[in-house]
Amino acid sequence: MQLVNGENGAAIDSVMVDGRFVLRESKIVTLDDVKLRRDAERAFERLVAANADAEALGRGFEDVVGAFCFGQAHKSFQLHRALHEHDYR
């Protein structure tokens, strides 16, 4: 049991399940990473579009919130970066 708990997966080269490789030479072979990336980007674009009105509303409060809570209003926030990921492509 200690050997299993001490392994982080780095020593695993290949894995077969039911006679088929799922991991070969440390690469997942059952996943289409190009399609996954494309699907994720499309989903992100849909989320950005779906939240555009809420983002615009929030932006309208920046000056008001900043007037009484300057430190918090101008702090970098994780959600802000996620909402504007498309600006950094």
PyMOL Python script that loads the backbone (N, CA, C, O; Angstrom):
from pymol import cmd

cmd.read_pdbstr("""\
ATOM      1  N   MET A   1       0.822  -1.190   0.000  1.00  0.00           N
ATOM      2  CA  MET A   1       0.000   0.000   0.000  1.00  0.00           C
ATOM      3  C   MET A   1       0.866   1.254   0.000  1.00  0.00           C
ATOM      4  O   MET A   1       0.504   2.244  -0.635  1.00  0.00           O
ATOM      5  N   GLN A   2       1.980   1.237   0.683  1.00  0.00           N
ATOM      6  CA  GLN A   2       2.849   2.414   0.737  1.00  0.00           C
ATOM      7  C   GLN A   2       3.415   2.751  -0.637  1.00  0.00           C
ATOM      8  O   GLN A   2       3.570   3.926  -0.967  1.00  0.00           O
ATOM      9  N   LEU A   3       3.723   1.743  -1.438  1.00  0.00           N
ATOM     10  CA  LEU A   3       4.253   1.977  -2.784  1.00  0.00           C
ATOM     11  C   LEU A   3       3.232   2.737  -3.638  1.00  0.00           C
ATOM     12  O   LEU A   3       3.596   3.670  -4.354  1.00  0.00           O
ATOM     13  N   VAL A   4       1.990   2.352  -3.567  1.00  0.00           N
ATOM     14  CA  VAL A   4       0.932   3.025  -4.325  1.00  0.00           C
ATOM     15  C   VAL A   4       0.776   4.460  -3.848  1.00  0.00           C
ATOM     16  O   VAL A   4       0.623   5.366  -4.667  1.00  0.00           O
ATOM     17  N   ASN A   5       0.811   4.682  -2.559  1.00  0.00           N
ATOM     18  CA  ASN A   5       0.663   6.034  -2.024  1.00  0.00           C
ATOM     19  C   ASN A   5       1.864   6.916  -2.340  1.00  0.00           C
ATOM     20  O   ASN A   5       1.736   8.140  -2.376  1.00  0.00           O
ATOM     21  N   GLY A   6       3.021   6.317  -2.567  1.00  0.00           N
ATOM     22  CA  GLY A   6       4.224   7.092  -2.828  1.00  0.00           C
ATOM     23  C   GLY A   6       4.441   7.416  -4.294  1.00  0.00           C
ATOM     24  O   GLY A   6       5.311   8.230  -4.605  1.00  0.00           O
ATOM     25  N   GLU A   7       3.708   6.828  -5.191  1.00  0.00           N
ATOM     26  CA  GLU A   7       3.877   7.042  -6.634  1.00  0.00           C
ATOM     27  C   GLU A   7       3.032   8.225  -7.098  1.00  0.00           C
ATOM     28  O   GLU A   7       1.858   8.336  -6.743  1.00  0.00           O
ATOM     29  N   ASN A   8       3.634   9.103  -7.890  1.00  0.00           N
ATOM     30  CA  ASN A   8       2.892  10.267  -8.391  1.00  0.00           C
ATOM     31  C   ASN A   8       2.461  10.114  -9.847  1.00  0.00           C
ATOM     32  O   ASN A   8       1.846  11.026 -10.400  1.00  0.00           O
ATOM     33  N   GLY A   9       2.764   9.002 -10.469  1.00  0.00           N
ATOM     34  CA  GLY A   9       2.371   8.754 -11.845  1.00  0.00           C
ATOM     35  C   GLY A   9       3.458   9.016 -12.859  1.00  0.00           C
ATOM     36  O   GLY A   9       3.314   8.635 -14.021  1.00  0.00           O
ATOM     37  N   ALA A  10       4.543   9.657 -12.457  1.00  0.00           N
ATOM     38  CA  ALA A  10       5.610  10.004 -13.383  1.00  0.00           C
ATOM     39  C   ALA A  10       6.306   8.771 -13.962  1.00  0.00           C
ATOM     40  O   ALA A  10       6.863   8.840 -15.058  1.00  0.00           O
ATOM     41  N   ALA A  11       6.283   7.653 -13.250  1.00  0.00           N
ATOM     42  CA  ALA A  11       6.974   6.446 -13.707  1.00  0.00           C
ATOM     43  C   ALA A  11       6.116   5.604 -14.646  1.00  0.00           C
ATOM     44  O   ALA A  11       6.585   4.594 -15.169  1.00  0.00           O
ATOM     45  N   ILE A  12       4.876   6.003 -14.863  1.00  0.00           N
ATOM     46  CA  ILE A  12       3.977   5.218 -15.708  1.00  0.00           C
ATOM     47  C   ILE A  12       4.157   5.636 -17.163  1.00  0.00           C
ATOM     48  O   ILE A  12       4.005   6.807 -17.509  1.00  0.00           O
ATOM     49  N   ASP A  13       4.480   4.665 -18.005  1.00  0.00           N
ATOM     50  CA  ASP A  13       4.703   4.931 -19.422  1.00  0.00           C
ATOM     51  C   ASP A  13       3.466   4.607 -20.246  1.00  0.00           C
ATOM     52  O   ASP A  13       3.063   5.394 -21.103  1.00  0.00           O
ATOM     53  N   SER A  14       2.860   3.447 -19.988  1.00  0.00           N
ATOM     54  CA  SER A  14       1.720   3.005 -20.786  1.00  0.00           C
ATOM     55  C   SER A  14       0.709   2.293 -19.911  1.00  0.00           C
ATOM     56  O   SER A  14       1.060   1.654 -18.919  1.00  0.00           O
ATOM     57  N   VAL A  15      -0.564   2.413 -20.298  1.00  0.00           N
ATOM     58  CA  VAL A  15      -1.647   1.754 -19.577  1.00  0.00           C
ATOM     59  C   VAL A  15      -2.601   1.171 -20.602  1.00  0.00           C
ATOM     60  O   VAL A  15      -2.975   1.829 -21.572  1.00  0.00           O
ATOM     61  N   MET A  16      -2.992  -0.094 -20.366  1.00  0.00           N
ATOM     62  CA  MET A  16      -3.979  -0.737 -21.225  1.00  0.00           C
ATOM     63  C   MET A  16      -5.213  -1.031 -20.397  1.00  0.00           C
ATOM     64  O   MET A  16      -5.122  -1.422 -19.233  1.00  0.00           O
ATOM     65  N   VAL A  17      -6.363  -0.838 -21.011  1.00  0.00           N
ATOM     66  CA  VAL A  17      -7.631  -1.190 -20.382  1.00  0.00           C
ATOM     67  C   VAL A  17      -8.401  -2.047 -21.377  1.00  0.00           C
ATOM     68  O   VAL A  17      -8.658  -1.630 -22.506  1.00  0.00           O
ATOM     69  N   ASP A  18      -8.757  -3.226 -20.951  1.00  0.00           N
ATOM     70  CA  ASP A  18      -9.517  -4.143 -21.797  1.00  0.00           C
ATOM     71  C   ASP A  18      -8.817  -4.393 -23.134  1.00  0.00           C
ATOM     72  O   ASP A  18      -9.466  -4.494 -24.175  1.00  0.00           O
ATOM     73  N   GLY A  19      -7.490  -4.491 -23.094  1.00  0.00           N
ATOM     74  CA  GLY A  19      -6.716  -4.792 -24.282  1.00  0.00           C
ATOM     75  C   GLY A  19      -6.412  -3.609 -25.186  1.00  0.00           C
ATOM     76  O   GLY A  19      -5.842  -3.793 -26.262  1.00  0.00           O
ATOM     77  N   ARG A  20      -6.773  -2.410 -24.782  1.00  0.00           N
ATOM     78  CA  ARG A  20      -6.522  -1.224 -25.596  1.00  0.00           C
ATOM     79  C   ARG A  20      -5.703  -0.207 -24.807  1.00  0.00           C
ATOM     80  O   ARG A  20      -5.922   0.001 -23.613  1.00  0.00           O
ATOM     81  N   PHE A  21      -4.761   0.417 -25.499  1.00  0.00           N
ATOM     82  CA  PHE A  21      -3.984   1.458 -24.852  1.00  0.00           C
ATOM     83  C   PHE A  21      -4.856   2.683 -24.594  1.00  0.00           C
ATOM     84  O   PHE A  21      -5.576   3.142 -25.480  1.00  0.00           O
ATOM     85  N   VAL A  22      -4.783   3.201 -23.384  1.00  0.00           N
ATOM     86  CA  VAL A  22      -5.396   4.492 -23.069  1.00  0.00           C
ATOM     87  C   VAL A  22      -4.292   5.523 -22.813  1.00  0.00           C
ATOM     88  O   VAL A  22      -4.502   6.728 -22.955  1.00  0.00           O
ATOM     89  N   LEU A  23      -3.120   5.024 -22.436  1.00  0.00           N
ATOM     90  CA  LEU A  23      -1.934   5.853 -22.241  1.00  0.00           C
ATOM     91  C   LEU A  23      -0.772   5.118 -22.895  1.00  0.00           C
ATOM     92  O   LEU A  23      -0.496   3.966 -22.559  1.00  0.00           O
ATOM     93  N   ARG A  24      -0.095   5.772 -23.821  1.00  0.00           N
ATOM     94  CA  ARG A  24       1.033   5.139 -24.502  1.00  0.00           C
ATOM     95  C   ARG A  24       2.169   6.148 -24.578  1.00  0.00           C
ATOM     96  O   ARG A  24       2.004   7.260 -25.080  1.00  0.00           O
ATOM     97  N   GLU A  25       3.341   5.728 -24.061  1.00  0.00           N
ATOM     98  CA  GLU A  25       4.512   6.607 -23.999  1.00  0.00           C
ATOM     99  C   GLU A  25       4.161   7.934 -23.315  1.00  0.00           C
ATOM    100  O   GLU A  25       4.539   9.013 -23.772  1.00  0.00           O
ATOM    101  N   SER A  26       3.434   7.814 -22.217  1.00  0.00           N
ATOM    102  CA  SER A  26       3.027   8.939 -21.364  1.00  0.00           C
ATOM    103  C   SER A  26       2.072   9.921 -22.034  1.00  0.00           C
ATOM    104  O   SER A  26       1.928  11.051 -21.567  1.00  0.00           O
ATOM    105  N   LYS A  27       1.423   9.516 -23.111  1.00  0.00           N
ATOM    106  CA  LYS A  27       0.452  10.364 -23.789  1.00  0.00           C
ATOM    107  C   LYS A  27      -0.902   9.665 -23.820  1.00  0.00           C
ATOM    108  O   LYS A  27      -0.988   8.475 -24.125  1.00  0.00           O
ATOM    109  N   ILE A  28      -1.962  10.414 -23.502  1.00  0.00           N
ATOM    110  CA  ILE A  28      -3.311   9.861 -23.559  1.00  0.00           C
ATOM    111  C   ILE A  28      -3.690   9.704 -25.026  1.00  0.00           C
ATOM    112  O   ILE A  28      -3.668  10.671 -25.787  1.00  0.00           O
ATOM    113  N   VAL A  29      -4.033   8.496 -25.415  1.00  0.00           N
ATOM    114  CA  VAL A  29      -4.336   8.233 -26.821  1.00  0.00           C
ATOM    115  C   VAL A  29      -5.835   8.148 -27.099  1.00  0.00           C
ATOM    116  O   VAL A  29      -6.244   8.022 -28.254  1.00  0.00           O
ATOM    117  N   THR A  30      -6.648   8.215 -26.063  1.00  0.00           N
ATOM    118  CA  THR A  30      -8.096   8.114 -26.241  1.00  0.00           C
ATOM    119  C   THR A  30      -8.771   9.479 -26.220  1.00  0.00           C
ATOM    120  O   THR A  30      -9.996   9.565 -26.140  1.00  0.00           O
ATOM    121  N   LEU A  31      -7.986  10.539 -26.292  1.00  0.00           N
ATOM    122  CA  LEU A  31      -8.521  11.887 -26.186  1.00  0.00           C
ATOM    123  C   LEU A  31      -8.101  12.699 -27.400  1.00  0.00           C
ATOM    124  O   LEU A  31      -6.921  12.743 -27.748  1.00  0.00           O
ATOM    125  N   ASP A  32      -9.052  13.331 -28.031  1.00  0.00           N
ATOM    126  CA  ASP A  32      -8.770  14.222 -29.152  1.00  0.00           C
ATOM    127  C   ASP A  32      -8.572  15.616 -28.571  1.00  0.00           C
ATOM    128  O   ASP A  32      -9.532  16.368 -28.404  1.00  0.00           O
ATOM    129  N   ASP A  33      -7.321  15.958 -28.264  1.00  0.00           N
ATOM    130  CA  ASP A  33      -7.054  17.219 -27.577  1.00  0.00           C
ATOM    131  C   ASP A  33      -7.346  18.436 -28.449  1.00  0.00           C
ATOM    132  O   ASP A  33      -7.672  19.496 -27.914  1.00  0.00           O
ATOM    133  N   VAL A  34      -7.241  18.323 -29.753  1.00  0.00           N
ATOM    134  CA  VAL A  34      -7.575  19.449 -30.641  1.00  0.00           C
ATOM    135  C   VAL A  34      -9.072  19.736 -30.559  1.00  0.00           C
ATOM    136  O   VAL A  34      -9.483  20.891 -30.449  1.00  0.00           O
ATOM    137  N   LYS A  35      -9.887  18.677 -30.613  1.00  0.00           N
ATOM    138  CA  LYS A  35     -11.342  18.849 -30.502  1.00  0.00           C
ATOM    139  C   LYS A  35     -11.715  19.368 -29.122  1.00  0.00           C
ATOM    140  O   LYS A  35     -12.567  20.247 -28.998  1.00  0.00           O
ATOM    141  N   LEU A  36     -11.086  18.834 -28.091  1.00  0.00           N
ATOM    142  CA  LEU A  36     -11.368  19.283 -26.732  1.00  0.00           C
ATOM    143  C   LEU A  36     -11.074  20.768 -26.582  1.00  0.00           C
ATOM    144  O   LEU A  36     -11.873  21.498 -25.996  1.00  0.00           O
ATOM    145  N   ARG A  37      -9.939  21.226 -27.104  1.00  0.00           N
ATOM    146  CA  ARG A  37      -9.582  22.649 -27.027  1.00  0.00           C
ATOM    147  C   ARG A  37     -10.603  23.497 -27.793  1.00  0.00           C
ATOM    148  O   ARG A  37     -11.052  24.534 -27.306  1.00  0.00           O
ATOM    149  N   ARG A  38     -10.961  23.042 -28.996  1.00  0.00           N
ATOM    150  CA  ARG A  38     -11.930  23.776 -29.818  1.00  0.00           C
ATOM    151  C   ARG A  38     -13.282  23.871 -29.098  1.00  0.00           C
ATOM    152  O   ARG A  38     -13.896  24.937 -29.057  1.00  0.00           O
ATOM    153  N   ASP A  39     -13.736  22.750 -28.534  1.00  0.00           N
ATOM    154  CA  ASP A  39     -15.008  22.739 -27.802  1.00  0.00           C
ATOM    155  C   ASP A  39     -14.957  23.652 -26.585  1.00  0.00           C
ATOM    156  O   ASP A  39     -15.925  24.354 -26.289  1.00  0.00           O
ATOM    157  N   ALA A  40     -13.828  23.644 -25.878  1.00  0.00           N
ATOM    158  CA  ALA A  40     -13.681  24.502 -24.698  1.00  0.00           C
ATOM    159  C   ALA A  40     -13.684  25.975 -25.093  1.00  0.00           C
ATOM    160  O   ALA A  40     -14.291  26.798 -24.408  1.00  0.00           O
ATOM    161  N   GLU A  41     -13.012  26.313 -26.189  1.00  0.00           N
ATOM    162  CA  GLU A  41     -12.999  27.704 -26.643  1.00  0.00           C
ATOM    163  C   GLU A  41     -14.391  28.162 -27.053  1.00  0.00           C
ATOM    164  O   GLU A  41     -14.781  29.292 -26.758  1.00  0.00           O
ATOM    165  N   ARG A  42     -15.140  27.306 -27.724  1.00  0.00           N
ATOM    166  CA  ARG A  42     -16.521  27.650 -28.107  1.00  0.00           C
ATOM    167  C   ARG A  42     -17.398  27.830 -26.877  1.00  0.00           C
ATOM    168  O   ARG A  42     -18.216  28.748 -26.821  1.00  0.00           O
ATOM    169  N   ALA A  43     -17.227  26.955 -25.894  1.00  0.00           N
ATOM    170  CA  ALA A  43     -18.004  27.077 -24.659  1.00  0.00           C
ATOM    171  C   ALA A  43     -17.661  28.371 -23.941  1.00  0.00           C
ATOM    172  O   ALA A  43     -18.544  29.039 -23.403  1.00  0.00           O
ATOM    173  N   PHE A  44     -16.374  28.728 -23.929  1.00  0.00           N
ATOM    174  CA  PHE A  44     -15.945  29.982 -23.307  1.00  0.00           C
ATOM    175  C   PHE A  44     -16.591  31.180 -24.011  1.00  0.00           C
ATOM    176  O   PHE A  44     -17.073  32.104 -23.356  1.00  0.00           O
ATOM    177  N   GLU A  45     -16.596  31.157 -25.342  1.00  0.00           N
ATOM    178  CA  GLU A  45     -17.202  32.249 -26.104  1.00  0.00           C
ATOM    179  C   GLU A  45     -18.696  32.357 -25.812  1.00  0.00           C
ATOM    180  O   GLU A  45     -19.228  33.462 -25.711  1.00  0.00           O
ATOM    181  N   ARG A  46     -19.376  31.219 -25.675  1.00  0.00           N
ATOM    182  CA  ARG A  46     -20.806  31.246 -25.334  1.00  0.00           C
ATOM    183  C   ARG A  46     -21.018  31.840 -23.945  1.00  0.00           C
ATOM    184  O   ARG A  46     -21.950  32.618 -23.742  1.00  0.00           O
ATOM    185  N   LEU A  47     -20.159  31.481 -22.986  1.00  0.00           N
ATOM    186  CA  LEU A  47     -20.279  32.027 -21.635  1.00  0.00           C
ATOM    187  C   LEU A  47     -20.031  33.535 -21.616  1.00  0.00           C
ATOM    188  O   LEU A  47     -20.738  34.276 -20.934  1.00  0.00           O
ATOM    189  N   VAL A  48     -19.035  33.982 -22.361  1.00  0.00           N
ATOM    190  CA  VAL A  48     -18.747  35.417 -22.434  1.00  0.00           C
ATOM    191  C   VAL A  48     -19.961  36.147 -22.997  1.00  0.00           C
ATOM    192  O   VAL A  48     -20.374  37.175 -22.459  1.00  0.00           O
ATOM    193  N   ALA A  49     -20.533  35.620 -24.075  1.00  0.00           N
ATOM    194  CA  ALA A  49     -21.706  36.260 -24.689  1.00  0.00           C
ATOM    195  C   ALA A  49     -22.900  36.235 -23.744  1.00  0.00           C
ATOM    196  O   ALA A  49     -23.622  37.226 -23.635  1.00  0.00           O
ATOM    197  N   ALA A  50     -23.114  35.117 -23.061  1.00  0.00           N
ATOM    198  CA  ALA A  50     -24.256  34.990 -22.155  1.00  0.00           C
ATOM    199  C   ALA A  50     -24.140  35.929 -20.960  1.00  0.00           C
ATOM    200  O   ALA A  50     -25.151  36.339 -20.391  1.00  0.00           O
ATOM    201  N   ASN A  51     -22.907  36.273 -20.577  1.00  0.00           N
ATOM    202  CA  ASN A  51     -22.697  37.118 -19.406  1.00  0.00           C
ATOM    203  C   ASN A  51     -22.368  38.567 -19.756  1.00  0.00           C
ATOM    204  O   ASN A  51     -22.033  39.354 -18.871  1.00  0.00           O
ATOM    205  N   ALA A  52     -22.460  38.927 -21.029  1.00  0.00           N
ATOM    206  CA  ALA A  52     -22.080  40.278 -21.460  1.00  0.00           C
ATOM    207  C   ALA A  52     -22.908  41.350 -20.759  1.00  0.00           C
ATOM    208  O   ALA A  52     -22.361  42.363 -20.324  1.00  0.00           O
ATOM    209  N   ASP A  53     -24.202  41.146 -20.646  1.00  0.00           N
ATOM    210  CA  ASP A  53     -25.054  42.154 -19.992  1.00  0.00           C
ATOM    211  C   ASP A  53     -24.699  42.307 -18.514  1.00  0.00           C
ATOM    212  O   ASP A  53     -24.635  43.424 -18.001  1.00  0.00           O
ATOM    213  N   ALA A  54     -24.469  41.191 -17.835  1.00  0.00           N
ATOM    214  CA  ALA A  54     -24.111  41.244 -16.414  1.00  0.00           C
ATOM    215  C   ALA A  54     -22.755  41.914 -16.229  1.00  0.00           C
ATOM    216  O   ALA A  54     -22.559  42.664 -15.273  1.00  0.00           O
ATOM    217  N   GLU A  55     -21.821  41.649 -17.133  1.00  0.00           N
ATOM    218  CA  GLU A  55     -20.509  42.286 -17.036  1.00  0.00           C
ATOM    219  C   GLU A  55     -20.637  43.795 -17.230  1.00  0.00           C
ATOM    220  O   GLU A  55     -20.023  44.575 -16.501  1.00  0.00           O
ATOM    221  N   ALA A  56     -21.437  44.203 -18.216  1.00  0.00           N
ATOM    222  CA  ALA A  56     -21.641  45.633 -18.466  1.00  0.00           C
ATOM    223  C   ALA A  56     -22.290  46.303 -17.256  1.00  0.00           C
ATOM    224  O   ALA A  56     -21.917  47.418 -16.890  1.00  0.00           O
ATOM    225  N   LEU A  57     -23.244  45.640 -16.644  1.00  0.00           N
ATOM    226  CA  LEU A  57     -23.890  46.180 -15.447  1.00  0.00           C
ATOM    227  C   LEU A  57     -22.869  46.341 -14.327  1.00  0.00           C
ATOM    228  O   LEU A  57     -22.834  47.374 -13.658  1.00  0.00           O
ATOM    229  N   GLY A  58     -22.047  45.329 -14.125  1.00  0.00           N
ATOM    230  CA  GLY A  58     -21.013  45.395 -13.090  1.00  0.00           C
ATOM    231  C   GLY A  58     -20.026  46.518 -13.345  1.00  0.00           C
ATOM    232  O   GLY A  58     -19.622  47.216 -12.416  1.00  0.00           O
ATOM    233  N   ARG A  59     -19.641  46.692 -14.584  1.00  0.00           N
ATOM    234  CA  ARG A  59     -18.717  47.784 -14.932  1.00  0.00           C
ATOM    235  C   ARG A  59     -19.320  49.143 -14.579  1.00  0.00           C
ATOM    236  O   ARG A  59     -18.597  50.075 -14.227  1.00  0.00           O
ATOM    237  N   GLY A  60     -20.641  49.251 -14.673  1.00  0.00           N
ATOM    238  CA  GLY A  60     -21.311  50.499 -14.318  1.00  0.00           C
ATOM    239  C   GLY A  60     -21.179  50.849 -12.843  1.00  0.00           C
ATOM    240  O   GLY A  60     -21.342  52.011 -12.468  1.00  0.00           O
ATOM    241  N   PHE A  61     -20.892  49.882 -12.017  1.00  0.00           N
ATOM    242  CA  PHE A  61     -20.752  50.108 -10.575  1.00  0.00           C
ATOM    243  C   PHE A  61     -19.314  50.386 -10.145  1.00  0.00           C
ATOM    244  O   PHE A  61     -19.077  50.711  -8.982  1.00  0.00           O
ATOM    245  N   GLU A  62     -18.361  50.267 -11.051  1.00  0.00           N
ATOM    246  CA  GLU A  62     -16.955  50.419 -10.674  1.00  0.00           C
ATOM    247  C   GLU A  62     -16.672  51.749  -9.987  1.00  0.00           C
ATOM    248  O   GLU A  62     -16.016  51.778  -8.946  1.00  0.00           O
ATOM    249  N   ASP A  63     -17.151  52.835 -10.547  1.00  0.00           N
ATOM    250  CA  ASP A  63     -16.875  54.147  -9.959  1.00  0.00           C
ATOM    251  C   ASP A  63     -17.548  54.310  -8.601  1.00  0.00           C
ATOM    252  O   ASP A  63     -16.965  54.875  -7.675  1.00  0.00           O
ATOM    253  N   VAL A  64     -18.780  53.811  -8.490  1.00  0.00           N
ATOM    254  CA  VAL A  64     -19.520  53.935  -7.230  1.00  0.00           C
ATOM    255  C   VAL A  64     -18.827  53.131  -6.135  1.00  0.00           C
ATOM    256  O   VAL A  64     -18.591  53.638  -5.039  1.00  0.00           O
ATOM    257  N   VAL A  65     -18.510  51.899  -6.431  1.00  0.00           N
ATOM    258  CA  VAL A  65     -17.846  51.046  -5.442  1.00  0.00           C
ATOM    259  C   VAL A  65     -16.459  51.603  -5.133  1.00  0.00           C
ATOM    260  O   VAL A  65     -16.037  51.623  -3.977  1.00  0.00           O
ATOM    261  N   GLY A  66     -15.762  52.048  -6.156  1.00  0.00           N
ATOM    262  CA  GLY A  66     -14.426  52.598  -5.962  1.00  0.00           C
ATOM    263  C   GLY A  66     -14.407  53.831  -5.082  1.00  0.00           C
ATOM    264  O   GLY A  66     -13.410  54.093  -4.409  1.00  0.00           O
ATOM    265  N   ALA A  67     -15.496  54.597  -5.074  1.00  0.00           N
ATOM    266  CA  ALA A  67     -15.552  55.820  -4.272  1.00  0.00           C
ATOM    267  C   ALA A  67     -15.540  55.531  -2.779  1.00  0.00           C
ATOM    268  O   ALA A  67     -14.988  56.318  -2.010  1.00  0.00           O
ATOM    269  N   PHE A  68     -16.128  54.430  -2.350  1.00  0.00           N
ATOM    270  CA  PHE A  68     -16.167  54.151  -0.914  1.00  0.00           C
ATOM    271  C   PHE A  68     -15.347  52.934  -0.517  1.00  0.00           C
ATOM    272  O   PHE A  68     -15.206  52.647   0.672  1.00  0.00           O
ATOM    273  N   CYS A  69     -14.818  52.233  -1.466  1.00  0.00           N
ATOM    274  CA  CYS A  69     -14.044  51.035  -1.158  1.00  0.00           C
ATOM    275  C   CYS A  69     -12.881  50.940  -2.137  1.00  0.00           C
ATOM    276  O   CYS A  69     -12.755  49.954  -2.863  1.00  0.00           O
ATOM    277  N   PHE A  70     -12.045  51.948  -2.159  1.00  0.00           N
ATOM    278  CA  PHE A  70     -10.990  52.087  -3.153  1.00  0.00           C
ATOM    279  C   PHE A  70     -10.071  50.869  -3.206  1.00  0.00           C
ATOM    280  O   PHE A  70      -9.771  50.361  -4.286  1.00  0.00           O
ATOM    281  N   GLY A  71      -9.635  50.411  -2.066  1.00  0.00           N
ATOM    282  CA  GLY A  71      -8.684  49.294  -2.020  1.00  0.00           C
ATOM    283  C   GLY A  71      -9.229  48.032  -2.656  1.00  0.00           C
ATOM    284  O   GLY A  71      -8.531  47.385  -3.437  1.00  0.00           O
ATOM    285  N   GLN A  72     -10.451  47.672  -2.342  1.00  0.00           N
ATOM    286  CA  GLN A  72     -11.043  46.453  -2.889  1.00  0.00           C
ATOM    287  C   GLN A  72     -11.476  46.619  -4.342  1.00  0.00           C
ATOM    288  O   GLN A  72     -11.368  45.682  -5.134  1.00  0.00           O
ATOM    289  N   ALA A  73     -11.953  47.774  -4.686  1.00  0.00           N
ATOM    290  CA  ALA A  73     -12.464  47.983  -6.042  1.00  0.00           C
ATOM    291  C   ALA A  73     -11.365  47.925  -7.085  1.00  0.00           C
ATOM    292  O   ALA A  73     -11.629  47.588  -8.240  1.00  0.00           O
ATOM    293  N   HIS A  74     -10.163  48.241  -6.709  1.00  0.00           N
ATOM    294  CA  HIS A  74      -9.086  48.276  -7.683  1.00  0.00           C
ATOM    295  C   HIS A  74      -8.097  47.121  -7.531  1.00  0.00           C
ATOM    296  O   HIS A  74      -7.041  47.111  -8.164  1.00  0.00           O
ATOM    297  N   LYS A  75      -8.443  46.159  -6.695  1.00  0.00           N
ATOM    298  CA  LYS A  75      -7.617  44.978  -6.524  1.00  0.00           C
ATOM    299  C   LYS A  75      -7.852  44.015  -7.677  1.00  0.00           C
ATOM    300  O   LYS A  75      -8.970  43.895  -8.179  1.00  0.00           O
ATOM    301  N   SER A  76      -6.794  43.330  -8.095  1.00  0.00           N
ATOM    302  CA  SER A  76      -6.935  42.302  -9.116  1.00  0.00           C
ATOM    303  C   SER A  76      -7.750  41.152  -8.529  1.00  0.00           C
ATOM    304  O   SER A  76      -7.528  40.739  -7.391  1.00  0.00           O
ATOM    305  N   PHE A  77      -8.679  40.650  -9.305  1.00  0.00           N
ATOM    306  CA  PHE A  77      -9.564  39.593  -8.836  1.00  0.00           C
ATOM    307  C   PHE A  77      -9.609  38.488  -9.879  1.00  0.00           C
ATOM    308  O   PHE A  77      -9.706  38.762 -11.075  1.00  0.00           O
ATOM    309  N   GLN A  78      -9.541  37.247  -9.433  1.00  0.00           N
ATOM    310  CA  GLN A  78      -9.472  36.088 -10.325  1.00  0.00           C
ATOM    311  C   GLN A  78     -10.589  36.085 -11.361  1.00  0.00           C
ATOM    312  O   GLN A  78     -10.332  35.816 -12.534  1.00  0.00           O
ATOM    313  N   LEU A  79     -11.801  36.373 -10.964  1.00  0.00           N
ATOM    314  CA  LEU A  79     -12.931  36.334 -11.880  1.00  0.00           C
ATOM    315  C   LEU A  79     -12.762  37.351 -12.998  1.00  0.00           C
ATOM    316  O   LEU A  79     -13.113  37.081 -14.146  1.00  0.00           O
ATOM    317  N   HIS A  80     -12.232  38.504 -12.669  1.00  0.00           N
ATOM    318  CA  HIS A  80     -12.013  39.541 -13.678  1.00  0.00           C
ATOM    319  C   HIS A  80     -11.109  39.013 -14.784  1.00  0.00           C
ATOM    320  O   HIS A  80     -11.371  39.246 -15.964  1.00  0.00           O
ATOM    321  N   ARG A  81     -10.056  38.309 -14.413  1.00  0.00           N
ATOM    322  CA  ARG A  81      -9.137  37.771 -15.418  1.00  0.00           C
ATOM    323  C   ARG A  81      -9.822  36.704 -16.250  1.00  0.00           C
ATOM    324  O   ARG A  81      -9.599  36.627 -17.458  1.00  0.00           O
ATOM    325  N   ALA A  82     -10.649  35.881 -15.627  1.00  0.00           N
ATOM    326  CA  ALA A  82     -11.331  34.827 -16.371  1.00  0.00           C
ATOM    327  C   ALA A  82     -12.341  35.418 -17.346  1.00  0.00           C
ATOM    328  O   ALA A  82     -12.493  34.920 -18.462  1.00  0.00           O
ATOM    329  N   LEU A  83     -13.021  36.463 -16.938  1.00  0.00           N
ATOM    330  CA  LEU A  83     -14.011  37.069 -17.817  1.00  0.00           C
ATOM    331  C   LEU A  83     -13.379  37.721 -19.037  1.00  0.00           C
ATOM    332  O   LEU A  83     -14.042  37.886 -20.061  1.00  0.00           O
ATOM    333  N   HIS A  84     -12.126  38.087 -18.944  1.00  0.00           N
ATOM    334  CA  HIS A  84     -11.493  38.782 -20.049  1.00  0.00           C
ATOM    335  C   HIS A  84     -10.391  37.968 -20.702  1.00  0.00           C
ATOM    336  O   HIS A  84      -9.498  38.523 -21.341  1.00  0.00           O
ATOM    337  N   GLU A  85     -10.452  36.668 -20.545  1.00  0.00           N
ATOM    338  CA  GLU A  85      -9.462  35.784 -21.144  1.00  0.00           C
ATOM    339  C   GLU A  85      -9.378  36.004 -22.650  1.00  0.00           C
ATOM    340  O   GLU A  85      -8.294  35.927 -23.228  1.00  0.00           O
ATOM    341  N   HIS A  86     -10.501  36.273 -23.281  1.00  0.00           N
ATOM    342  CA  HIS A  86     -10.504  36.431 -24.739  1.00  0.00           C
ATOM    343  C   HIS A  86      -9.705  37.652 -25.188  1.00  0.00           C
ATOM    344  O   HIS A  86      -9.295  37.727 -26.346  1.00  0.00           O
ATOM    345  N   ASP A  87      -9.481  38.596 -24.299  1.00  0.00           N
ATOM    346  CA  ASP A  87      -8.696  39.783 -24.643  1.00  0.00           C
ATOM    347  C   ASP A  87      -7.215  39.474 -24.761  1.00  0.00           C
ATOM    348  O   ASP A  87      -6.470  40.254 -25.355  1.00  0.00           O
ATOM    349  N   TYR A  88      -6.770  38.346 -24.205  1.00  0.00           N
ATOM    350  CA  TYR A  88      -5.355  38.041 -24.141  1.00  0.00           C
ATOM    351  C   TYR A  88      -4.915  37.014 -25.180  1.00  0.00           C
ATOM    352  O   TYR A  88      -3.773  36.557 -25.137  1.00  0.00           O
ATOM    353  N   ARG A  89      -5.769  36.648 -26.091  1.00  0.00           N
ATOM    354  CA  ARG A  89      -5.397  35.637 -27.092  1.00  0.00           C
ATOM    355  C   ARG A  89      -4.487  36.216 -28.132  1.00  0.00           C
ATOM    356  O   ARG A  89      -4.073  35.510 -29.052  1.00  0.00           O
TER     357      ARG A  89
END
""", "prot")
cmd.dss("prot")
cmd.show_as("cartoon", "prot")
cmd.util.cbc("prot")
cmd.orient("prot")
